[in-house]
């Protein structure tokens, strides 16, 4: 026959100062398969408990040296899961109820009906078993969740890093094609992030906006060099072609799952608040929030960096210009937020990009 912990008899500690009752209870418990230990008062009981750690304690309340309540406290301190059934006389029900508050599983009135005690003991042991099982189950679950969260966050970290590197490479490739706007993407992303955060945008939208801003001109990949790199001004026909870069960019990103969230910014980055922009002539809040943010930071960047056809102006003057176009070109509420950003932080982003 297989031997395991389940085969071992359950140990019970009986603490009772009345010798005949102690004796009878010990024998009755042994008779139904328990292994009994007996003690004649709380202190002795606590010593036995400390040595044996039985799962079940049956104790009288009124005893010399140390009473049952003290024993209960001591045993619970050593093993909070111990199942304790107290025995009490009619006159002491109040103490019995008190002992329940201290963690006793049940109380039995004297004279003891052994069937009643046996059932109470079994119920207390079952409850103990369930408590322990639940706690272990809970601990296993928590551990599993923790492990998986850790693995997942590592996987996400490396995936996110790969995405970011790909995007940055794409962004700077675009900068090189578009003559004279060195590190433009890097700066507008920096400004846009600041503005978006100040406007209360949270993840995941924040990342979508950031990616959209970074890749706003990705559609220029599809514009012929003769137009994109033309040194002089564009003809109306050439402008028409140039303007398709917004839609081209949107189409391009629609084929890349992780960049779909960036489409609204890319597609609408040339819309204007008053509806005179392109490609769709959207008006006001019809324009996606990220695209409205982009319009402001892009204008700020265009004014504060030297370009082939225009000298840079100071950030203060640029901010004045933007303020003047609030309500026509730009979302007036966002302009207000942009004007409230600390100038030195905007400057820092600019300085870093020019290093
Ligand atoms: Fe553009």
Boltz pocket constraint, residues with backbone or C-beta under 6 A from the ligand:
constraints:
  - pocket:
      binder: B
      contacts: [[A, 216], [A, 217], [A, 245], [A, 269], [A, 270]]
      max_distance: 6.0
